[in-house]
Amino acid sequence: MKRGGKPVKRGAAPRARRGVELPAGRSASALLHGLLSEACARFPQALEAAQLPARAADFRKRFPDILPRFEAARAASAQRSEIARFLFGASQAALRWCDAHGERPLADALADAITAARNRSAPAHSPATAAQPHADARNPSAESAGSASEAAARRLLPGVPFEGRSFRGAALRELGALLCERGLCTPAVAESLNWIAERAGRDGLSLAGRRFAVLGAGAELAPTPLLLEAGAEVLWIDLAAPPHALRQMSAGRLHWPAEAGDLLQQPLEIAAQLARFAESGPLDLGLYAYAPGRGREWRLAGAMNALVNALPPEARRSASLLVSPTSPVLLEETALAAEAQRRAARPAWQALLESAGVLGRGGGHTQVASARVTRSVVALQGASYQAAQYLEKLLAAETWRAHGPPQSPAPFPVSANVAGITLTRSLSHPLFDAGFEGARAFGCLAFAPQTTRALCGLLSLHDLLNPAAARLGPRHIHGGVFALPYPINPAIQTAALIGLARRPTLLTALLRRG
């Protein structure tokens, strides 16, 4: 017996519905299939090529192949933006707020919370609102009031650690060229790093006067330290309070709620915090919270987006998020060229395995008309993870850029770059460890958390600070995944076998997990 795609012990009591929930009685895969089916019914000609199966059970078995084809059909359509808007809105509408009074749409509950907060007169960051700034932190908006040395201390000298080296300042250009040469990113990443290096110059980058609200501020890939180092004012939203070292940073100014930090259980309180914090100026919103299992991936991503949607337009300055490379992402020409080159230069053992069907059929991308989408959806990550990445990240970003939130149409800037597969705690699993160990045999690289955090943090700053950012093309740090000439599912299984052969101790760990 299964619930939400996870095994449930016979006789086990169902999980109490409290907080942000998906509709009762439907697994994540069934709900995702239902929303895609609604889109096909609404846009039948545009999505005919998606070939979505009628049965939810068939979708659950084959969603790693179905989702890329659905996205290729959408991306090839003249109605792609409207389809994105419809699906993002439908995903948001499915989210429920559950408490002692029953269930209602999450959007309605958040709207009421923000209305109540705006009717109060307490200052946005006074102790009365439980948003407590470090007592000794300087106000970055008053940079001109300090000395020249104090102003310099509030500037970020950008740098990225990568494979034992620290690429700082002008050396970021070298890093961009290196990543491109090794086929780990798109050219737009190098262009963005060049821009950051030039903008920073010798004095560094300053975010003085900008106000960030970071949801999931303590996540391994959240750029919270970078923002504070650059002198920003930051509202910390996370289950855990900020570490002492961040509280003591003298550059920016850090605020944190005394209690409200649980996005799934306390979104109404967080909505009120955001509304009050925005009274002193519009917010750059960072959306970085993540937790696996029980549909949390979808619920967390949806809750963060619902908070963004609920804010009034004047409270939103921008939003930043990270997209996984194991998502159905539209490819650009350099990735396609890299895939063709890698296929041409592949070793004989890969050609032999592919001819035997071990590495799957059909290559590394799927195509509808001129739209080509990577076949990098990983079955092991589950339907909830993919719904979060596809509906609440890729389609949310496209909707916000083109239309704005469903409730208050007003487009705003969004940074939504692909972050490379990273060795974070959430991917701590013997099978993933084995896959990462063997991935180099396929030309793929998993990054260290500090590399992804610094690199993607700088790319987000580029997107927020550079008016020409939208014209530079997609910024994908895919680690070689988008150049893979095979579907990722069979490739990662083969890579895992290679990894287990190289590190036999991983097999023992895998057997212990059952």
Residue pairs with C-beta under 8 A, 6 or more apart in sequence:
1 7
1 8
1 10
2 8
2 27
3 14
3 27
4 22
4 27
4 28
4 294
4 295
4 384
5 27
5 28
5 29
5 60
5 382
5 383
5 384
6 293
6 294
15 294
17 24
17 96
17 98
17 103
18 98
18 99
18 265
19 97
19 98
19 99
19 262
19 264
19 265
19 267
20 95
20 96
20 97
20 98
20 106
20 263
20 264
20 265
20 267
20 299
20 302
20 303
20 306
21 95
21 96
21 97
21 98
21 103
21 299
22 28
22 31
22 94
22 95
22 96
22 295
22 298
22 299
23 31
23 94
23 96
26 34
27 60
27 383
28 295
28 298
28 382
28 383
28 384
28 387
29 56
29 59
29 60
29 63
29 382
29 383
30 56
30 60
31 94
31 387
32 59
32 63
32 383
32 386
32 387
32 391
33 52
33 56
33 59
33 60
33 63
34 56
35 87
35 90
35 91
35 94
35 391
36 50
36 52
36 59
36 70
36 87
37 52
37 54
38 86
38 90
39 47
39 83
39 86
39 87
39 90
40 47
40 50
40 52
42 86
43 77
43 79
43 82
43 83
43 86
46 73
46 74
46 77
46 78
46 79
46 80
46 83
47 70
47 73
47 74
47 77
47 83
48 73
49 69
49 72
49 73
49 76
49 368
49 369
50 66
50 69
50 70
50 72
50 73
50 74
50 368
51 66
51 69
52 59
52 66
52 70
53 59
53 62
53 66
59 66
60 383
63 377
63 379
63 383
63 386
64 375
64 377
64 378
64 379
64 487
64 488
64 489
65 366
65 375
65 377
65 487
67 328
67 377
67 386
67 390
68 328
68 365
68 366
68 373
68 374
68 375
68 376
68 377
69 366
69 368
69 373
70 328
71 328
71 329
71 330
71 373
71 390
71 394
72 328
72 330
72 366
72 367
72 368
72 371
72 372
72 373
73 368
73 371
74 80
74 83
74 84
75 330
75 368
75 371
75 373
76 368
76 369
76 370
76 371
77 83
80 398
81 398
81 399
81 402
81 403
84 395
84 398
84 399
84 402
85 399
85 402
85 403
85 406
87 391
87 395
88 305
88 391
88 392
88 395
88 396
88 398
88 399
88 406
89 399
89 406
91 298
91 302
91 387
91 391
91 392
91 395
92 106
92 107
92 302
92 305
92 306
92 309
92 406
93 105
93 107
94 302
95 105
95 106
95 107
95 299
95 302
95 303
95 306
96 103
96 104
96 105
96 106
97 103
97 104
97 105
97 106
97 108
97 109
97 110
97 267
97 268
106 267
106 302
106 303
106 306
107 306
107 309
107 310
107 407
109 267
109 268
110 267
110 268
110 271
110 306
110 307
110 309
110 310
111 310
111 407
112 268
113 267
113 268
113 269
113 271
113 272
113 275
113 310
114 271
114 272
114 274
114 275
114 310
114 311
114 312
116 272
117 271
117 272
117 273
117 275
117 276
118 275
118 279
118 312
120 276
122 128
122 129
122 276
123 129
123 276
123 279
123 280
124 131
124 276
124 277
124 278
124 279
124 280
125 131
125 133
125 235
125 255
125 276
125 277
125 280
129 272
129 273
129 276
130 257
130 258
130 259
130 260
130 273
131 235
131 255
131 256
131 257
131 273
131 276
131 277
132 255
132 256
132 257
132 258
133 253
133 254
133 255
134 247
134 248
134 253
134 254
136 248
136 250
137 249
137 250
137 252
137 253
137 254
138 146
138 150
138 154
138 250
138 251
138 253
139 233
139 253
140 154
140 207
140 208
140 209
140 210
140 231
140 232
140 233
140 251
140 252
140 253
141 208
141 209
141 233
143 150
143 151
143 154
143 206
143 208
143 209
143 231
144 151
151 206
152 203
152 204
153 250
153 251
154 206
154 208
154 230
154 231
154 251
154 252
155 203
155 204
155 205
155 206
155 230
155 231
155 251
156 200
156 204
156 205
156 206
156 207
156 226
156 229
156 230
156 231
157 168
157 169
157 200
157 204
158 168
158 169
158 172
158 196
158 197
158 200
158 204
158 205
158 454
158 458
159 166
159 167
159 168
159 169
159 171
159 172
159 454
160 166
160 167
160 168
160 172
160 175
160 451
160 454
160 455
160 458
161 167
161 448
161 450
161 451
161 454
162 175
162 178
162 451
162 455
167 174
167 175
169 197
169 200
169 202
170 197
171 197
172 193
172 194
172 196
172 197
172 458
173 190
173 193
173 194
173 197
175 193
176 185
176 189
176 190
176 191
176 192
176 193
176 194
177 190
179 185
179 189
179 190
179 477
180 186
180 187
180 189
180 190
182 445
182 480
183 338
183 342
183 443
183 480
183 483
184 420
184 445
184 477
184 478
184 479
184 480
185 420
185 475
185 476
185 477
185 478
186 332
186 334
186 335
186 473
186 474
186 475
186 476
186 478
187 334
187 473
188 472
188 473
188 474
188 475
188 476
189 417
189 459
189 475
189 476
189 477
191 472
191 473
192 458
192 459
192 462
192 463
192 466
192 469
192 472
192 475
193 458
193 459
193 462
195 462
195 466
196 205
196 458
196 461
196 462
199 205
199 465
199 466
204 230
205 230
205 461
205 465
206 230
206 231
207 227
207 230
207 231
207 232
207 252
207 461
208 231
208 232
210 232
210 233
210 284
210 317
211 232
211 233
211 234
211 235
211 277
211 278
211 280
211 281
211 282
211 283
211 284
211 317
212 227
212 232
212 233
212 234
212 235
212 283
212 284
212 285
212 286
213 234
213 235
213 237
213 274
213 277
213 278
213 283
213 284
213 285
213 286
214 222
214 223
214 224
214 227
214 234
214 235
214 236
214 237
214 285
214 286
214 288
215 237
215 238
215 263
215 270
215 285
215 286
215 287
215 288
215 289
215 304
215 307
216 222
216 237
216 238
216 263
216 286
216 287
216 288
216 289
216 290
216 300
216 304
217 224
217 234
217 236
217 237
217 238
217 242
217 286
217 288
218 224
218 236
218 238
218 239
218 240
218 242
218 243
219 238
219 288
219 289
219 290
220 422
220 424
220 425
220 426
220 449
220 453
221 288
221 322
221 419
221 422
221 424
221 449
221 452
221 453
221 456
222 286
222 288
222 453
223 286
223 453
223 454
223 456
223 457
223 460
224 234
224 236
224 242
224 246
224 286
225 246
225 249
226 453
226 454
226 457
226 458
226 461
227 234
227 252
227 286
227 457
228 234
228 246
228 249
228 251
228 252
228 253
228 254
229 249
229 251
229 252
230 251
230 252
230 461
231 251
231 252
232 252
232 253
233 252
233 253
233 255
234 252
234 253
234 254
234 255
235 255
235 256
235 273
235 274
235 277
235 283
236 242
236 246
236 254
236 255
236 256
236 257
236 261
237 257
237 260
237 261
237 263
237 270
237 273
238 261
238 289
239 261
239 262
240 261
241 256
241 261
242 254
242 256
246 254
247 254
255 277
257 269
257 270
257 273
259 266
259 269
260 266
260 269
260 270
260 272
260 273
261 270
263 270
263 289
263 300
263 303
263 304
263 307
264 296
264 299
264 300
264 303
267 303
267 306
267 307
270 307
271 307
271 310
271 311
274 283
274 307
274 311
274 315
275 311
275 315
277 283
278 311
278 314
278 315
282 314
282 315
282 316
282 317
283 311
283 315
283 316
283 317
284 317
284 318
284 319
284 320
284 464
285 307
285 308
285 316
285 317
285 318
285 319
285 320
286 319
286 320
286 321
286 460
287 301
287 304
287 305
287 308
287 319
287 320
287 321
288 321
288 322
289 300
289 304
290 297
290 300
290 426
291 297
291 300
291 426
292 385
292 426
295 384
296 384
297 382
297 384
297 385
297 387
297 388
298 384
298 385
298 387
298 388
298 391
298 392
300 388
301 388
301 389
301 392
301 393
302 388
302 392
304 392
305 392
305 396
308 316
308 319
308 400
308 405
309 405
309 406
309 407
309 408
310 407
312 408
313 404
313 408
313 410
313 412
316 410
316 412
317 412
317 413
318 412
318 413
318 414
318 415
318 463
318 464
319 397
319 400
319 412
319 413
319 414
319 415
320 414
320 415
320 416
320 460
320 463
320 464
321 393
321 396
321 397
321 414
321 415
321 416
322 393
322 416
322 417
322 418
322 419
322 456
323 329
323 389
323 393
323 394
323 397
323 416
323 417
323 418
323 419
324 385
324 389
324 418
324 419
324 421
325 374
325 376
325 418
325 419
325 420
325 421
325 476
325 477
325 478
325 479
325 481
325 482
326 376
326 377
326 378
326 381
326 389
326 421
326 481
326 488
327 376
327 377
327 386
327 389
327 390
327 393
327 394
327 418
328 373
328 374
328 376
328 377
328 390
328 394
329 373
329 374
329 376
329 394
329 418
329 474
329 476
329 482
330 371
330 372
330 373
330 474
331 365
331 372
331 373
331 374
331 482
332 473
332 474
332 476
335 374
335 476
335 478
335 482
335 483
336 365
336 372
338 482
338 483
339 363
339 364
339 365
339 482
339 483
339 484
339 485
340 485
341 483
342 443
342 483
342 484
342 485
343 363
343 485
346 485
350 359
350 442
350 486
353 359
353 494
354 360
354 486
358 490
358 494
359 486
359 487
359 490
359 491
359 494
360 486
360 487
360 489
360 490
360 491
361 487
362 375
362 487
363 375
363 485
363 486
363 487
364 374
364 375
364 376
364 482
364 483
364 484
364 485
364 486
364 487
364 488
365 372
365 373
365 374
365 375
366 372
366 373
366 375
367 373
374 481
374 482
374 484
375 487
375 488
376 481
376 482
376 484
376 487
376 488
377 386
377 488
377 489
378 488
378 489
378 492
379 489
380 431
393 416
394 416
397 414
397 416
399 405
399 406
400 411
400 412
400 414
401 411
401 412
401 413
401 414
401 470
402 411
403 409
403 411
404 410
404 411
404 412
413 463
413 464
413 469
415 459
415 460
415 463
415 464
415 469
417 456
417 459
417 460
417 463
417 474
417 475
417 476
417 477
418 474
418 475
418 476
418 477
418 478
419 452
419 456
419 477
420 445
420 446
420 447
420 452
420 477
420 478
420 479
420 481
421 427
421 436
421 444
421 445
421 446
421 447
421 479
421 481
422 446
422 447
422 448
422 449
422 451
422 452
423 436
423 446
423 447
423 448
423 449
424 449
429 513
430 506
430 507
430 509
430 510
430 513
431 496
431 510
433 499
433 503
433 506
433 509
434 495
434 496
434 497
434 499
434 500
434 503
434 506
434 507
434 510
435 492
435 493
435 495
435 496
435 499
436 446
436 495
436 499
437 495
437 498
437 499
437 500
437 502
437 503
437 506
438 494
438 495
438 496
438 497
438 498
438 499
438 500
438 501
438 502
439 445
439 446
439 480
439 492
439 495
439 499
441 495
441 498
442 480
442 484
442 486
442 491
442 495
443 480
443 483
443 484
444 479
444 480
444 481
444 484
444 495
445 479
445 480
446 479
447 455
447 477
447 479
452 477
455 477
456 477
459 475
459 477
462 469
463 469
463 475
476 482
481 488
484 491
499 506
500 506
500 507
500 510
